[in-house]
Amino acid sequence: MKFSRLISKSTGDISNLSFNQELLIRNDGTTPGPSHLVADLGPLEISGFETVLFNKQLTNLVHCPVTARGKYIIPDTVETIGIEAFAKCKGVTSIGIPLSLTSIGCLAFESCISLTSILIPDSVVEMGYKIFSNCTALKTVYVQAKYPVQFDKDSDIFYNVDTDNGILYVPQGSKKDYQHAAQWNNFKNIIETRSFHHLFSFN
């Protein structure tokens, strides 16, 4: 992801961004200050979850720095996770997805090689291709939706994920639907569960 120009809100200008015309704000609710005025930036080089970038309305998570480490809980205002938002965040071990989320962009978690599990709430109705590609440590996927999100057979959602030994947890009574749904049926182990409630606690 490349920024052509990043301007502080304090200057009165707006961001001129190649991927988004909206002013971006950081995870701490502030806008980049004058010290962040940089021309022709290449891939964004920032560290820590405090600099996760969102659109102005805090509804779209645009980018998490690849230097981020550990656990991260996405704010409950977020409705969409952008294309490649967490791509190559190799130190991220856990991501809490809010019930407000409806869409996950293509390659959103690509090469998150330390991510071991993920819970996808039933609010999510749209998912792009290769979302979890090369998440080699991903062993457990929890899907709250009774009916699986439909994918093309070539979507490669779980490319290079060990679906032979991993486990897909689905709601009670929905196992057969997931067994017959493209991409989801890559999992050899699909287990029904009555409740996902305890999984929303990230300590």
QUIBEL-V537499 format. One record per residue. N is the residue number from 1. RES is the residue in one letter. PSI is psi in degrees with one decimal (999 if undefined). Layout:
BEGIN
((N & RES & PSI) (N & RES & PSI))
END
This chain:
BEGIN
((1 & M & 128.2) (2 & K & 138.9) (3 & F & 129.0) (4 & S & -30.3) (5 & R & 141.7) (6 & L & 114.8) (7 & I & 137.9) (8 & S & 142.2) (9 & K & -29.1) (10 & S & -17.3) (11 & T & -15.2) (12 & G & -6.7) (13 & D & 171.5) (14 & I & 163.0) (15 & S & 141.3) (16 & N & 93.7) (17 & L & 139.5) (18 & S & -27.3) (19 & F & -9.8) (20 & N & 132.4) (21 & Q & 4.1) (22 & E & 149.7) (23 & L & 130.5) (24 & L & 146.3) (25 & I & 157.7) (26 & R & 173.2) (27 & N & -24.4) (28 & D & 6.1) (29 & G & 3.4) (30 & T & 162.6) (31 & T & 154.2) (32 & P & 132.6) (33 & G & -175.1) (34 & P & -29.4) (35 & S & -11.3) (36 & H & 9.4) (37 & L & 106.0) (38 & V & 133.0) (39 & A & 141.3) (40 & D & 54.0) (41 & L & 145.0) (42 & G & -152.0) (43 & P & 135.3) (44 & L & 126.2) (45 & E & 90.5) (46 & I & 162.9) (47 & S & 147.4) (48 & G & 154.0) (49 & F & -17.3) (50 & E & -13.6) (51 & T & 24.5) (52 & V & 136.4) (53 & L & 139.2) (54 & F & 166.6) (55 & N & 173.7) (56 & K & -34.2) (57 & Q & -2.6) (58 & L & 29.4) (59 & T & -16.0) (60 & N & 118.7) (61 & L & 115.1) (62 & V & -44.7) (63 & H & 135.3) (64 & C & 132.0) (65 & P & 142.0) (66 & V & -14.1) (67 & T & -4.0) (68 & A & 146.8) (69 & R & 148.9) (70 & G & -145.7) (71 & K & 146.4) (72 & Y & 132.0) (73 & I & 118.7) (74 & I & 132.7) (75 & P & 148.1) (76 & D & 7.9) (77 & T & -15.3) (78 & V & 130.4) (79 & E & -24.7) (80 & T & 142.8) (81 & I & 122.9) (82 & G & 169.3) (83 & I & 127.9) (84 & E & 25.8) (85 & A & -42.2) (86 & F & 11.9) (87 & A & 132.7) (88 & K & 22.0) (89 & C & 78.5) (90 & K & -14.8) (91 & G & -1.8) (92 & V & 124.6) (93 & T & -23.7) (94 & S & 137.1) (95 & I & 120.3) (96 & G & 118.7) (97 & I & 129.1) (98 & P & 159.8) (99 & L & -8.5) (100 & S & -14.1) (101 & L & 135.3) (102 & T & -22.7) (103 & S & 139.0) (104 & I & 122.8) (105 & G & 164.6) (106 & C & 139.3) (107 & L & 24.0) (108 & A & -38.6) (109 & F & 22.5) (110 & E & 130.7) (111 & S & 30.7) (112 & C & 81.0) (113 & I & -8.0) (114 & S & -3.4) (115 & L & 119.1) (116 & T & -24.4) (117 & S & 159.6) (118 & I & 142.5) (119 & L & 125.2) (120 & I & 110.9) (121 & P & 162.5) (122 & D & -3.5) (123 & S & -18.7) (124 & V & 120.6) (125 & V & -7.7) (126 & E & 130.3) (127 & M & 131.5) (128 & G & -179.4) (129 & Y & 153.3) (130 & K & 37.1) (131 & I & -44.5) (132 & F & 22.7) (133 & S & 136.8) (134 & N & 21.9) (135 & C & 77.4) (136 & T & -18.5) (137 & A & -3.5) (138 & L & 114.9) (139 & K & -22.0) (140 & T & 126.7) (141 & V & 125.6) (142 & Y & 125.5) (143 & V & 118.5) (144 & Q & -20.8) (145 & A & 134.6) (146 & K & -36.7) (147 & Y & 130.0) (148 & P & 143.1) (149 & V & 135.1) (150 & Q & 135.3) (151 & F & 154.7) (152 & D & 150.9) (153 & K & -17.5) (154 & D & 14.3) (155 & S & -24.6) (156 & D & 43.8) (157 & I & -40.9) (158 & F & 39.5) (159 & Y & 128.8) (160 & N & 26.1) (161 & V & 139.8) (162 & D & 79.3) (163 & T & -10.8) (164 & D & -36.7) (165 & N & -13.6) (166 & G & 169.7) (167 & I & 133.5) (168 & L & 116.1) (169 & Y & 130.8) (170 & V & 163.3) (171 & P & 155.3) (172 & Q & 129.6) (173 & G & 3.3) (174 & S & 5.6) (175 & K & -44.4) (176 & K & -37.3) (177 & D & -42.1) (178 & Y & -31.3) (179 & Q & -23.6) (180 & H & 5.6) (181 & A & 131.7) (182 & A & 142.7) (183 & Q & -53.5) (184 & W & -35.4) (185 & N & 3.1) (186 & N & -25.4) (187 & F & 127.4) (188 & K & -25.2) (189 & N & 102.4) (190 & I & 119.8) (191 & I & 133.9) (192 & E & 143.5) (193 & T & 147.1) (194 & R & -28.8) (195 & S & 141.5) (196 & F & 4.4) (197 & H & -44.2) (198 & H & -15.1) (199 & L & -8.2) (200 & F & 4.6) (201 & S & 117.5) (202 & F & 104.9) (203 & N & 999))
END
